[in-house]
């Protein structure tokens, strides 16, 4: 085997290994992960390159200040900063977002997300209630990467009709 043939074979093997590792990692998650049910509010768009998908919205994508961990209240958030939402199941088994953290919770299941906006309020807990009220803070917006669900071609419209949209 010549050196050129060896390099081509290695390049092909590398590409196969990359694709296989992506599939294996997802299969491992399916086999060993813990399933959670989330309440969603679907919106049905269409992607001309990928087909039909359902865009999902979650209550915990918009978190009020009361759900922010002390570290966030003391340090603020940068747009795109990695955050962790601790989860708890309600009596019906539906997962709810509890509290947003800057580091992974040790004893609770969590979702990893990224801040969609800059939240610049450092030392928020030190502000007086009057100053906090004057800020008129809206919820902190978080993207978790589970906001799109691709469906079989042509079934997006049926899903939209099924939900009454």
C-alpha positions in Angstrom: 0.0 0.0 0.0 1.4 3.4 -1.0 1.6 6.3 1.3 -1.2 8.1 -0.6 -3.5 5.1 -0.3 -2.8 4.9 3.4 -3.7 8.6 3.9 -6.9 8.2 1.9 -7.8 5.1 4.0 -7.1 7.0 7.2 -9.2 10.0 6.1 -12.1 7.7 5.3 -11.8 5.8 8.6 -11.7 9.1 10.5 -14.9 10.3 8.8 -16.6 7.0 9.6 -15.4 7.2 13.2 -16.8 10.7 13.7 -20.2 9.8 12.3 -20.3 6.6 14.3 -19.3 8.4 17.5 -22.2 10.9 17.1 -24.7 8.0 16.6 -23.2 6.0 19.5 -23.3 9.0 21.9 -27.1 9.5 21.1 -27.8 5.8 21.5 -26.0 5.8 24.9 -28.2 8.7 26.1 -31.3 6.8 25.0 -30.2 3.6 26.7 -28.9 5.1 29.9 -30.6 8.5 30.3 -33.6 9.3 32.5 -36.7 10.3 30.5 -38.5 13.5 31.5 -41.9 14.9 30.3 -42.2 18.7 29.8 -45.3 20.7 29.2 -44.9 22.6 26.0 -46.7 25.2 23.9 -46.0 24.3 20.2 -45.7 26.7 17.3 -45.5 25.1 13.9 -43.0 26.6 11.4 -41.4 25.0 8.3 -37.7 24.9 7.3 -37.2 24.6 3.6 -34.0 22.7 4.0 -34.9 20.3 6.8 -38.6 19.9 6.4 -41.3 20.2 9.0 -40.6 20.8 12.6 -42.5 22.0 15.6 -41.0 24.9 17.6 -41.6 24.4 21.3 -41.8 26.9 24.1 -41.4 26.0 27.7 -42.5 27.9 30.9 -38.9 27.6 32.2 -37.5 29.3 29.1 -38.5 32.6 30.8 -37.5 32.7 34.5 -38.5 35.4 37.0 -35.8 36.9 39.3 -37.2 34.8 42.2 -35.9 31.6 40.4 -32.3 32.8 40.0 -29.6 31.4 42.2 -27.7 33.6 44.6 -24.6 33.4 42.4 -26.5 34.9 39.4 -28.0 37.6 41.7 -24.6 38.5 42.9 -22.7 38.3 39.5 -25.3 38.9 36.8 -25.3 37.0 33.4 -23.7 37.6 30.1 -25.5 36.8 26.9 -24.6 33.3 25.8 -23.4 32.3 29.3 -23.9 28.6 30.2 -26.5 28.1 33.0 -28.1 25.1 34.6 -31.8 24.7 35.5 -32.5 22.3 38.3 -35.6 20.2 37.7 -38.3 18.7 39.9 -41.4 16.6 38.9 -44.9 17.7 39.9 -47.5 15.2 41.1 -48.4 14.4 37.5 -44.8 13.5 36.6 -44.2 16.6 34.5 -40.8 18.1 35.0 -40.8 21.8 36.2 -37.9 24.2 36.3 -36.9 25.0 39.9 -33.9 27.3 40.0 -31.3 28.6 37.6 -27.7 28.1 38.6 -24.2 29.1 37.3 -22.8 25.6 38.0 -24.4 22.2 37.8 -26.5 21.2 40.8 -24.9 18.3 42.6 -27.9 16.4 43.9 -30.6 17.3 41.3 -31.3 16.6 37.7 -30.8 19.6 35.5 -30.9 21.0 32.0 -28.0 22.9 30.5 -28.8 26.1 28.6 -27.5 29.5 27.6 -28.7 33.0 28.4 -30.3 34.7 25.5 -29.7 38.2 27.0 -27.4 40.1 29.2 -28.6 40.4 32.8 -26.2 43.1 34.2 -27.5 43.4 37.8 -24.6 42.6 40.0 -25.1 42.6 43.7 -28.9 42.5 43.1 -29.5 41.1 46.6 -27.9 44.1 48.2 -30.4 46.5 46.6 -33.2 47.9 48.7 -36.7 46.7 47.8 -37.5 50.2 46.5 -34.5 50.1 44.1 -35.4 46.6 43.0 -39.0 47.7 42.2 -37.7 50.6 40.1 -35.7 48.3 37.9 -38.9 46.7 36.5 -37.1 43.5 35.6 -38.6 41.1 33.2 -37.9 37.4 33.2 -34.5 36.0 32.2 -34.7 34.2 28.8 -32.8 30.9 28.4 -32.3 28.7 25.4 -31.8 24.9 26.1 -31.4 23.5 22.6 -34.7 21.5 22.9 -36.9 24.1 21.3 -37.2 22.4 17.9 -38.6 19.0 17.2 -38.3 17.7 13.7 -41.3 15.6 12.5 -41.9 13.4 9.5 -42.3 15.3 6.2 -45.9 16.5 5.8 -47.0 15.8 9.4 -46.3 19.3 10.8 -49.7 20.6 9.5 -51.5 17.7 11.1 -49.8 18.4 14.4 -50.8 22.0 14.2 -54.4 21.1 13.5 -54.4 18.5 16.3 -53.4 21.2 18.9 -56.1 23.5 17.5 -53.8 26.0 15.8 
